[in-house]
């Protein structure tokens, strides 16, 4: 590890092991703890600290309060052909979602498509982590989720609609997985928290304060409203993602969903997982060749000076490659992880 002005650098394996030990000390089974730890550290490797280890203290606080169960026991409520309803019973989001991904993939192999409606889950990290798993299994992977209120309905001044992110991933021949993962706010709420963690000001256009005025202050943004992407279109898409993730699944929706940063209230968030077996439509190698042709066409576009034409998910692939198995954490995040470790008798980072 080495010090830097941005924080301190650690090997990713070291961070995964620390998170496993901390979660294990709070009663999370080892396999489940590893799943959570790897999902968070992978997000840091991808250059998305908003969904990385800064969330571990939130998870621990929720386990300690009983809002989220350390031992996740998802239960199949109903199953009809390719469609399954999975009750999360307030388990850890990553564990519940991993079960749903497996079920959707298995159904897609049998029926050509698999759909799993998940209710009463928790925050699962970054959506792309899960849709990439489906792409690696030869599927078009689609995942939606809802979250606690982050934005107002278009024209409103009260938080009522979540960022409600969604992701689509597909395999390609020579480029790995092609992945879309977006929140319907102009920026994921976790990026507001990451900016606060780093003591940074927000760019213009990210948020307004509680009075409806533009703000660059992360705390004022947290207390106020994050703006939707693409104006009214972002609000409308987020509304429909709440329909798919909350209303349809039988889970909570709108203002009844609670975010992972609230330590003592059950989340009630829901997810919808869809897997389409590419082989049910055409041979996978043919699909991947067609994907490569599409990518080659897009990459041939002349770029503006100083930029490069990228495809969805390429930034994350490049970031992980550059990271070379190591992650830089802000000193504030290191301090929080050390406090978690010390509290349960685990050797801290420092």
C-alpha positions in Angstrom: 0.0 0.0 0.0 1.1 3.6 -0.5 -0.1 7.0 0.5 -1.4 9.5 -2.1 -3.1 12.8 -2.1 -6.4 11.1 -3.1 -6.2 8.6 -0.2 -4.4 5.3 0.3 -3.9 2.4 -2.0 -4.6 -1.2 -1.1 -4.6 -4.5 -2.9 -8.1 -5.5 -3.7 -7.7 -9.0 -2.2 -6.7 -7.3 1.1 -9.9 -5.3 1.1 -12.1 -8.2 0.2 -10.6 -10.2 3.1 -11.1 -7.4 5.5 -14.8 -7.0 4.5 -15.4 -10.7 4.8 -14.0 -10.7 8.3 -16.0 -7.7 9.4 -19.2 -9.1 8.0 -18.4 -12.6 9.4 -18.1 -11.0 12.8 -21.6 -9.8 12.4 -23.0 -13.2 11.7 -22.9 -13.2 7.9 -22.0 -16.7 6.5 -18.6 -16.8 4.9 -19.8 -17.4 1.3 -22.4 -14.6 1.6 -19.8 -12.3 3.1 -17.4 -13.0 0.2 -20.2 -12.3 -2.3 -20.9 -8.9 -0.7 -17.2 -8.0 -0.3 -16.4 -8.8 -3.9 -19.3 -6.9 -5.3 -18.3 -3.7 -3.3 -14.6 -4.0 -4.1 -15.3 -4.6 -7.8 -17.3 -1.4 -7.9 -14.2 0.4 -6.5 -12.0 -1.3 -9.1 -14.4 -0.1 -11.8 -14.0 3.5 -10.6 -17.4 3.7 -8.9 -16.6 4.3 -5.2 -20.2 5.4 -4.8 -21.1 1.7 -4.8 -17.9 0.5 -3.2 -16.6 0.0 0.3 -18.0 3.3 1.6 -21.3 1.4 1.8 -20.0 -1.3 4.1 -20.5 0.7 7.3 -24.1 1.3 6.1 -24.7 -2.5 5.7 -23.2 -3.2 9.1 -25.4 -0.7 10.8 -28.4 -2.2 9.2 -27.4 -5.7 10.3 -26.8 -4.5 13.9 -30.2 -2.8 14.1 -32.0 -5.8 12.6 -33.3 -3.9 9.6 -31.4 -6.3 7.4 -30.8 -10.0 8.4 -27.2 -11.3 8.5 -28.4 -14.7 7.4 -30.4 -14.3 4.2 -33.1 -16.9 3.5 -34.8 -16.0 0.2 -37.9 -18.1 -0.4 -39.8 -19.0 -3.6 -43.3 -17.7 -3.2 -44.6 -18.9 -6.6 -43.2 -20.4 -9.8 -45.0 -20.7 -13.1 -42.9 -21.9 -16.1 -40.3 -19.3 -16.7 -41.6 -16.9 -14.0 -40.6 -17.0 -10.3 -41.5 -14.8 -7.4 -38.8 -14.6 -4.8 -39.4 -13.3 -1.2 -36.1 -11.8 0.1 -37.3 -11.7 3.8 -35.1 -8.6 4.3 -31.9 -10.5 3.5 -28.7 -9.0 2.2 -29.4 -7.6 -1.3 -26.4 -9.2 -2.9 -27.3 -12.7 -1.6 -30.9 -12.4 -2.6 -30.0 -11.1 -6.1 -27.4 -13.8 -6.6 -30.2 -16.4 -6.0 -32.5 -14.6 -8.4 -29.8 -14.4 -11.1 -29.2 -18.2 -10.9 -32.9 -18.9 -11.1 -33.4 -16.6 -14.1 -30.4 -18.1 -15.9 -31.6 -21.6 -15.3 -35.1 -20.8 -16.5 -33.7 -19.2 -19.6 -31.8 -22.3 -20.5 -35.0 -24.3 -20.2 -37.6 -21.9 -21.7 -35.5 -19.4 -23.6 -36.3 -16.7 -21.1 -36.4 -16.4 -17.3 -38.0 -13.8 -15.1 -37.6 -13.5 -11.4 -39.6 -10.9 -9.4 -37.9 -10.2 -6.1 -39.6 -8.6 -3.2 -38.4 -7.3 0.2 -34.7 -7.3 -0.6 -32.0 -4.7 0.2 -29.4 -2.7 -1.7 -27.4 -5.1 -4.0 -24.4 -2.9 -5.0 -24.1 -2.0 -8.6 -26.6 -3.5 -11.1 -23.9 -4.1 -13.7 -22.2 -6.6 -11.4 -25.3 -8.9 -11.8 -26.2 -8.4 -15.4 -22.6 -9.1 -16.4 -23.0 -12.5 -14.7 -26.0 -13.2 -17.0 -24.0 -12.0 -20.1 -21.2 -14.4 -19.2 -23.8 -17.2 -19.2 -24.8 -16.4 -22.8 -27.9 -14.3 -21.9 -29.1 -10.9 -22.4 -29.3 -9.8 -18.8 -31.8 -7.2 -17.6 -32.1 -6.0 -14.0 -34.2 -3.2 -12.5 -34.5 -2.1 -8.9 -36.1 0.7 -6.9 -34.8 2.8 -4.2 -35.7 5.4 -1.6 -37.0 8.8 -2.8 -34.2 10.8 -4.4 -36.0 13.1 -6.9 -39.4 14.9 -7.1 -42.0 14.1 -9.7 -41.4 16.4 -12.7 -42.5 19.9 -11.6 -42.6 18.9 -7.9 -40.5 19.9 -4.9 -40.8 16.8 -2.7 -38.8 13.6 -2.9 -41.1 10.9 -4.0 -39.3 8.9 -6.7 -36.2 6.9 -6.4 -33.2 6.9 -8.7 -34.4 3.4 -9.6 -31.4 2.2 -11.6 -31.4 -0.5 -14.3 -28.9 -2.4 -16.3 -28.7 -4.4 -19.5 -25.7 -6.5 -20.4 -24.9 -8.7 -23.4 -21.8 -10.8 -24.4 -19.7 -9.7 -27.4 -16.9 -11.6 -29.2 -13.7 -9.7 -28.6 -14.8 -6.9 -26.3 -16.1 -8.8 -23.3 -19.5 -7.8 -21.9 -21.3 -4.7 -23.2 -23.1 -3.2 -20.3 -25.5 -0.3 -19.6 -26.0 0.6 -16.0 -27.7 3.9 -15.3 -29.7 5.6 -12.5 -32.5 7.8 -13.7 -31.2 10.8 -11.8 -28.6 12.8 -13.6 -26.1 11.2 -11.2 -26.3 8.3 -8.9 -27.0 9.3 -5.3 -24.0 7.4 -4.2 -21.8 9.8 -6.1 -23.2 12.6 -3.9 -22.2 10.7 -0.8 -18.8 9.9 -2.4 -18.2 13.6 -3.0 -19.1 14.4 0.6 -16.7 11.7 1.7 -13.9 13.3 -0.3 -14.8 16.9 0.7 -15.6 17.8 -2.9 -18.0 20.3 -4.4 -20.7 19.0 -6.8 -20.7 20.0 -10.5 -23.4 22.3 -11.7 -26.7 20.7 -12.6 -26.5 17.7 -10.3 -28.9 18.8 -7.5 -31.0 21.5 -5.9 -31.4 22.3 -2.2 -34.5 21.9 -0.1 -35.7 25.4 -1.3 -35.4 24.4 -4.9 -32.2 26.3 -5.6 -29.2 24.9 -7.5 -26.5 23.7 -5.1 -22.9 22.5 -5.3 -22.9 21.4 -1.6 -23.2 17.6 -1.2 -25.0 17.8 2.1 -27.5 20.4 0.7 -28.0 18.0 -2.2 -28.7 15.1 0.2 -31.2 17.3 2.1 -32.6 18.6 -1.1 -33.3 16.9 -4.5 -31.1 15.1 -7.1 -32.3 16.2 -10.6 -33.5 13.6 -13.1 -31.5 12.8 -16.2 -33.0 14.2 -19.4 -35.5 16.3 -17.5 -39.1 14.9 -17.6 -37.9 11.7 -19.4 -35.7 10.7 -16.5 -38.6 11.1 -14.1 -40.9 9.0 -16.4 -38.4 6.2 -16.8 -37.8 6.1 -13.0 -41.5 5.9 -12.4 -41.8 2.9 -14.7 -38.9 1.2 -13.1 -40.7 1.6 -9.8 -43.7 -0.2 -11.4 -41.5 -3.1 -12.5 -39.4 -3.3 -9.3 -42.0 -2.4 -6.7 -45.6 -2.6 -7.8 -45.2 -5.7 -10.0 -43.1 -7.7 -7.6 -45.3 -7.1 -4.6 -42.6 -5.1 -2.9 -42.6 -1.5 -1.6 -42.6 1.5 -3.9 -42.3 5.3 -4.0 -41.9 6.8 -0.5 -42.2 3.5 1.3 -38.8 2.3 0.1 -35.9 3.0 2.5 -32.3 3.5 1.5 -29.2 1.6 2.7 -27.9 4.6 4.6 -30.8 4.5 7.0 -29.6 2.2 9.8 -32.8 1.0 11.4 -35.7 0.7 9.0 -36.3 -2.2 6.6 -35.7 -1.4 3.0 -38.7 -3.0 1.2 -36.9 -2.6 -2.2 -37.7 -4.9 -5.0 -35.9 -6.1 -8.2 -36.9 -7.6 -11.5 -34.4 -10.0 -13.2 -34.9 -11.0 -16.8 -32.6 -13.4 -18.7 -33.0 -14.1 -22.4 -31.0 -17.1 -23.7 -29.3 -15.8 -26.9 -29.1 -19.4 -28.2 -32.9 -19.6 -28.3 -32.8 -16.8 -31.0 -29.5 -17.5 -32.8 -26.2 -19.3 -32.2 -24.2 -17.4 -29.6 -21.1 -17.2 -31.9 -23.3 -15.6 -34.6 -24.6 -13.0 -32.1 -21.1 -12.2 -30.9 -19.9 -11.7 -34.4 -22.8 -9.3 -35.0 -22.0 -7.5 -31.8 -18.4 -7.1 -33.0 -19.6 -5.7 -36.3 -21.8 -3.2 -34.4 -19.0 -2.2 -32.2 -16.6 -1.8 -35.1 -19.1 0.4 -36.9 -19.5 2.7 -33.8 -15.8 2.8 -33.1 -15.2 4.0 -36.7 -17.0 7.2 -35.9 -14.6 10.2 -35.9 -14.0 11.4 -32.4 -13.9 15.0 -31.2 -10.3 16.2 -30.2 -9.0 14.6 -27.1 -11.8 12.1 -26.8 -12.4 8.4 -27.7 -15.6 6.8 -28.8 -16.5 4.2 -26.2 -19.1 1.5 -25.9 -21.3 0.9 -22.8 -19.2 -0.8 -20.0 -15.9 0.0 -21.6 -14.9 2.6 -19.1 -15.3 0.1 -16.3 -13.3 -2.5 -18.2 -10.5 0.1 -18.7 -10.6 1.3 -15.1 -10.3 -2.3 -13.8 -7.4 -3.0 -16.1 -5.6 0.2 -15.0 -6.2 -0.6 -11.4 -4.3 -3.8 -11.7 -5.9 -5.3 -8.7 -5.5 -2.3 -6.3 -7.9 0.3 -5.0 -7.4 3.8 -3.7 -9.7 4.7 -0.8 -10.2 8.1 0.7 -8.7 8.5 4.2 -12.2 8.9 5.6 -13.3 5.6 4.2 -10.2 3.9 5.6 -10.9 5.4 9.0 -14.5 4.0 8.9 -13.3 0.6 7.9 -10.7 0.6 10.6 -13.3 1.5 13.2 -15.6 -1.3 12.0 -12.7 -3.8 12.2 -11.5 -2.6 15.6 -15.0 -2.8 17.1 -15.2 -6.6 16.3 -11.5 -7.5 17.0 -10.5 -7.7 13.3 -7.0 -6.4 12.4 -7.6 -3.0 10.8 -6.0 -1.6 7.6 -3.7 0.8 9.6 
